[in-house]
Amino acid sequence: MATYNKNAIAAYFSKKMQINFDNYGAAMQCVNRKHESELKDGDTLYIQKYGDITINDGDTIRHDNSSITQITFPIDQIKNFSVPIGKIDKKQANINLQAGWDARTKVAMGLTRDTRILSHVAQASSDNTLAQFAATKNNIYEYCTEAFEKLSTSNALDDQGKCITDGKPPWMIINPAIRKLMVNSPQFTPATSMGDKVVRKAMIGEFAGFDILVSTNFTASSGVYNVMFGTNDAITYVSQMDKVRVIEENKDDWYIYLQGLFVYGSKVENDSALGKMPLTIA
């Protein structure tokens, strides 16, 4: 019998993986998680969305109930994994192997989750959608300033050009091909030149007022890149490492396996804070 504590290993990796998953991926820097504490064991959240406030003249008070709507938020993304962490005949669980699988699981889960979050570009407000253009290093700055202007016009930004709730700059997620155009533009400011400014993880720099993040999981559709931009008010995300367990499988290989069930969900809560910039690369 193996000399290890299965429950202790499962509890340790449940917390460790949740932390690692939370911090990995470009798209994870562009969501809010304000409703995550409300997630229990159920599979649906009901959240209240606030709208614009009407300012009335005079001293007659009018109740504005139309500014509150309820959003149903299904937690419908379920992923699982099962990886070997040791051999029963070695009488121990291999901690280094566990750590290695933890790292690889983080990468795989991050790419899956990024795909989900990036798909929300389809729900961007039409008011925040640019006309398609052929991007070059000489014109991409102009179009990014137009994207910034659209967010401002939609009241997604404050008078300092920051998100109205968390005070962070708006973000834009690009891929390596678009990155090449931006970094060769004279207006690009790399993250290493931003001094004491707090930068997001995975951020490569600043461009036209946006924090620029790169995802390798962002590809073209029929030659068109639908670049997503916005603020952290746009997309709400919740997740939970629902179950982690250690089992012994002795049918064929006599391995000790770490298995996990990860549930998460994301939803566009405020489409006026989300935009789309369709482009081809000239």
Secondary structure, DSSP 8 states (H G I E B T S, - for coil): ---S-HHHHHHHHHHHHHHHHHH-SSGGGG-B-TTGGG--SSSEEEEEEE------SSS-----GGGEEEEEEE--EEEEEEEEEEEGGGTEE-HHHHHHHHHHHHHHHHHHHHHHHHGGGGGS-GGGB---EEE-TTTHHHHHHHHHHHHHHTT-B-TTSSBTTT----EEEE-HHHHHHHHTSTT-EEGGGSTT----TTEEEEETTEEEEE-TT---BTTBEEEEEE-TTSEEEEEEEEEEEEEEE-SSS-EEEEEEEEEEEEEES-GGGEEEEEEEE-
